[in-house]
Amino acid sequence: MKTGLTLGKFAPLHKGHQLLIERAISQTDHLIVIVYDAPETTKVPLPVRSDWIRKLYPSVEVIEAWDGPTVVGDTPDIMKMQEDFLLRLLAGRRITHFFSSEFYGDHISKALAAEDCRVDDERAIVPISATVIRDNPYVTRHFLAPEVYSDFVIKVVLLGAPSTGKTSLAEALAREFDTDWMPEYGRDYWEANQKDRRLTLEQLVEIAEGHIHREDAKTLDSNRFLFVDTDATTTFLFSLYYHGAAHPRLAQLAENTRHRYDLFFLCGDEIPYDDTWDRSGYANRSIFQKQTRADLLHRRIPFIDLKGPLGVRIKTVKDVLEGFDKFDSVANSLKNKKSEQTDAPNSHAFGTFVTDPADAGSAPKASGSR
C-alpha cells in the first residue's frame, strides 16, 4: 500500500497547495496531510485551515499538529526537531511517499525512509506564495478555492423591520468600502409570486434559500466585506406573522445565521416610515421591530444597534469595522477600538452592543465571540 504524506501551514490553502495534494492523491492509495498551528504566521485558526482540506478532499486524512515546531530552517538542530516531531506524531505508521515543494523534502523523506516527491518546487505551474496572498486575499483570490476565499470575507448583516433603512445603508456601505452588497431577495420574490399579499410556507423557504444562493455568489467577488440586507431570520419571522408557523427547513436556515455572519446590526425604527404598497403599516413596523430584537436576544446573537440618520449609521459601522478582526472575539475588537476613544470618555463608541437578554436594559457592553 502506498501511503503519502505532506504537511504545511496552509495559511491559506491555495492552488499551489491543491496541485501538491492532488498529485499526491493520484500517486498513492492513502494520503495524510499534517496541518501545523501557526499563530506567528496567521490568525486563521487551525481548525478552519484543516476544514478547507477536509471539504475539498474528503478522502484525505487530516491531522492537526497543535504542538508542532514553529521554526523552519536547514540547521541540523532545526531539521532534527522537525524529524523527531513527525516520527513521534506518526507513531510508527509507514510512509512510502513524502510530497513537498520545499527544501525540507530531502531530509524529511530520508527520516521517514520515504520517496522524495517534489511538486512544482520552482513555482512555475502555480506562481504564487501564501505570503503574497496574505498581503491581499482580494487581489489574489483567483488563486483560492471558493471555500477558502469566502472565509476571508467579513459578512455584515443588517436587520430590522421594514422601512428601517437597511437597503439604503447596505448600498451606501458597499460604495464606501468599494465592495458588493446583497439586496433583500424576498422583496423581488414577493412581488413576483404573492397572491393576495401572501406566500405559502414552501415559498418562504424558497426565499431564504434563494437569498443564500445569491449571497454566496456575491461573497466570491467581495472586497473584504459583504453587506447583507436581511437574513433567514427575517423570513422566519414573516412566516410566524402570516402563518403562525414556519417550515422546518426555514427554521433551520434561521438558526444557521448565527454561524453564517460575522457582525449583526439592528437598524432602528426611529426614522420616518415609508408607507409603500408592499408594506403592512406603521403599527406593524413597530411590532416587527420588537420581534426582531427579541429573536436576536433569544438566539443569543450579539448585535449592535444603529440609530440616527444615514450618515451617523455609516460612521458607526465604519468605526466597528475599523477595529474588527474576524478571527478574534467581538469583545476584543470593540474593546480595543473603544480604548482609542479619548475625545469623549463618557460616551459609547458604537451605540448599544447587546449580547444577552439580561443586558437589554442595562448599560452598553461588549461581550461574546463570533
N, C-alpha and C positions, 0 to 999 in steps of 0.2 A: 504493500500500500504506500502510495506517495503522499506524504504529509508536508504541506508547505507552511511557511511562517513568514510574516512580515510584521513590521512594527513602526510606530511613529506617534507623533502628537496629533496629526491630522487637524491642524489649527489654522485654517479649516481644511476639511476634506475637499480636494479639488480634482480636476480632470487628470492631472498627473498621477495623483494617488489612485484614481479609479483605473487608469491604464495599468498600473502596477498590480492592483488587486485582481483585475480581470485577466491579466496574463497569468497570474498565479493560479487562479481558479481553473483556467483552461489546461494547465500543465500538471495539476495534482488531483488526487482523489478527495482530499480534505484540506481546507485552508484555515489556519489560525491567524488572527490579527490581534496584536497586542497594542492597546492604546494607552499612552502614558498620561498621567496627570501632569499639567504644565502651567501652574499658576504664574510662573515667571514669564510666560510667553503669551498667554491668552486668558481672558476672563470667561470664555465659554466653558461651562462645566464639563467635566469628563463624561458624565452620562449622556449629555447632549451630543458630544462628538462621537461617542460609541454608537448611539442610536442612529446617526447618519449611516453608518456602515451596516447596521442591522436592517434598516429599512431598505437600503439599496441592494444588499446582498444577503438575503435570508439564510442561505446555506453556509455562510461563513461563521466560524466560532470566534466570537469577540471576547477578549479578556481585558479587563480594566486594571491597569497597573498603577494603583494608588500610591504605592511606595517605591516606584521605580526611580533610578538615579536621574537627577535633573541636569547633570553636566555631560557635555558631549565633547570629545576630543580624541586625539590619536596618541596620547601619552600612555605608557604601559600601565600606570595605575588606573587611569580612567577606563581603558579598554578592559582590564581585568574586573573592575567594578561592574561594568555593563554585562560582561560574560557571566560572572558569578550570579548576578541577579536573574538573568534569563534561565540559567541552569536550575536555580532554586525554584523559580516560578513554574517551569515546565515539569519539574519533579520526575525526571526520568523519561518523559514522553519522547519518542523517536521522531526527529525532524529530518526529512530527507532533502528538502529544498528550502533555501533561505533567499527570499526575494527582497531587493532593495535598489535604490538609486543613489546610494551614498557610499563613501569610502569605507564605512564600517562593515560593509558586506563581506569584505575579505576576512577580518578577524572573527566576526560573529559566526560565519559559516564554518570556519575551522573549529571554533569552540564547540559547535553543535555537531561536528562531523557531517555536515550537510553540503549539498552542492550550492555553490555561489551563483545565484541567478540575478544578473543586473538588468534593469529595465529603464531605458531612456536616461541613463546617468548624465548624458550631455544636455538634457532638456531640449532636445531637437524636435521631438514629436509634440510635446506639450510645453511650450516655452513660458513657463510661469513658476513662481515660487509662492509659498504660503506667506512669506514676509510681505511681498508686494500686495497680495490680496488683503492682508490685514490692514494695510495702509488705506485702502479704499475698496471695500467689497462691492460698492455700486458700480464703479467703473470697470471692475474686473469680473462682474457677475457672470459673464459668458463662460468663465472657467469653473463655475459652480453649478452643481445639480440644483433643481428647484427645491428639493427637500433641505438643502443646505442654505441656499440664499435666503429663503423665507425666514429662517431663524435669525437673520441679521436685521430684518425689518422690524421696527417698533410699531406695533399696531395699536392705534389710539381710537377708541370707540366713543362716540358722542351719543348720549342717551337723553331722554326727556319726552314729555308728552308732545302731541302735535303742536306746531307753532311755538316752539321754544328756541328757535334759531339754529337748529342742528345743521341743516343743509347749508345755510349761509356761512356758518362757522367752518364747516369741513372744507368747503370750496375755498374760503379765504386762507385757511391754514395751508392748503396744498399749494396755493400761489406763494405764500410766504416762505415755504420750505422747498420750493421747486420740486414737488413730488406729485403723486397721484392721490385721488380720494375716491371713496366708494359711495355713490349715491344710494338712497334707500330704494332697493329693488321693489319692495312691497307696494309703493305708490303706483309705479307703472303697471305692475301686475294687477292691482286692484282696479285701476281704470279700464284695463282691457278685459277683465274677467268677472267683475262684480255683477250680481243680479239682485236688484232691489237693495243695493248697498250692502250686500252680504257675500261672503265666501264660505265654502264648506271647510270642514276640518282638514280634509286632504289637500285642499288648495292652499291653506295656510302653511302646511308642510312644504308645498312646492315653493312658496315664497321664501321660507327660511333656507331651503336647500339651494334655490336659485341665487339668493344673495351670497351665500358662502362660496358657491362655484365662481361667481363673478369676482368676488373679493380675492379669492386665491389667485386668479389670473392677474389682477391688478398688483398684487403683492410682488410679483416677479419683475415688475418694471418700476417699482417704487424706490425712491432715493432716501434711504434711512428710515423714513416714516410713511405710514399709510393711515390716512384719516378716514374713519368709517362712520357713516350716518346710520345709526341704529344697529341692533343685532337681533339674534333669535329670541331674546327675552322680550323684546317689544312685540314681536309676532305672537309669542306665547301669551302675553297679557291681553292683546286684542282677542285672542281665541277665548280666553276666560270671560272677557267682557261680552262678547257676542253669543257665545255658546254655553258658557258656564262650565266648560271642559276644554281639554287640549288633547290632541292626538299624542300617543306615547312617543312617537318619533320626534315631534316638536318639543315635547317636554325634555327629551334627552339633548336635543340641539341647544335648548336654552341652558341646560345645566353645563354643557360643554363650553359655554362662553367664558367661564372663569379661567380656563386654560388657553383660550384662543387669543385673548387680547392682553396687552401689556399694561395699558392705562385706561381707566374708565373715568369719563367726565359726565356729570349730570348738569345739563343746561337748565337754567332757572326759568320759571314761568311768569316772571315779573314783567316781561316785555309785552307790548301790545299784541292782542290776539288777531291773527289774520284769518278772518272767517270765510274761507273758500268753500266751494260746494262739496268737496270731498271730506270735510271735517264735520265733527258732530257737536260743535258748540263750545262756548267759553266755559260753561259749568263742567262739561265732561273733561276739558283740558285740566282743570284743577284736580279732579278726581284721579285721572290717569297719571298726573304728575306724582301725586301721593303714592299711588300704587307702584310706580316705577322706583321711587326711593325705597319703599318698603321691601320691594323684591330684591334690590341690591343688598339691603341690610340682612334680609332673610338668608340670602345665599352667602353672606359674609364676604362679599366682594368689595375690596377697598375702592373708594371713588372720591373724586374731587368736585365740589360744587362750583359752577360757573354762574356768576351774576353780572348784571350791568350790560351796557351796550356792546356792540360787536368788537370795537377796538379794545375795550377792557378785557373781554374774554380772550381775545387773541394774545394779549400780553400775558395773561395768567397762564395760558397753555405754553407759551414760549418760555416763560420762567421755569415751569416744571420740566419741560423737555431739555432745557439747557443743563440741568443738573442730573438728569435721569440716566441711569445705567441699566440696560435691560437685564444684565446678568448680576445685578446686585439687588438688595431689598429696596422696595419703595421707600421704606422708612429711612434708610441711609441716604438715599438720593435726596429726599426732601429735607432731611436734617442738615446735610452738607450745604444745600442751597440756602436754606433758611439762615444758617450761621453767617452767610455772606451779607445778609440784610442788615446793614448798620445804620441806614438813614432813618429808619422808623422801627426802633427796637420793640415797641409795644404793639406793632401790627403783625398780621399774619400774611406771609408771602403769597400763599396760594388759596386764600379763602378757606373753606372748611374741607378737611380731609377726613372722611368718615370710614371707620373700619369695623365698627361693632354697634349693634343696636343700643348698647348702653351709652355709647358716645354721642348719639344723635342729638342730644340736647345739651351736651357739655362743651367745654372749650375745645377748639380745633386741635387735633393732634395727628401726628404721623406714626403709622404703625403698619405692620403686615408686610408680606413679601409676595412678589409675583415672579 
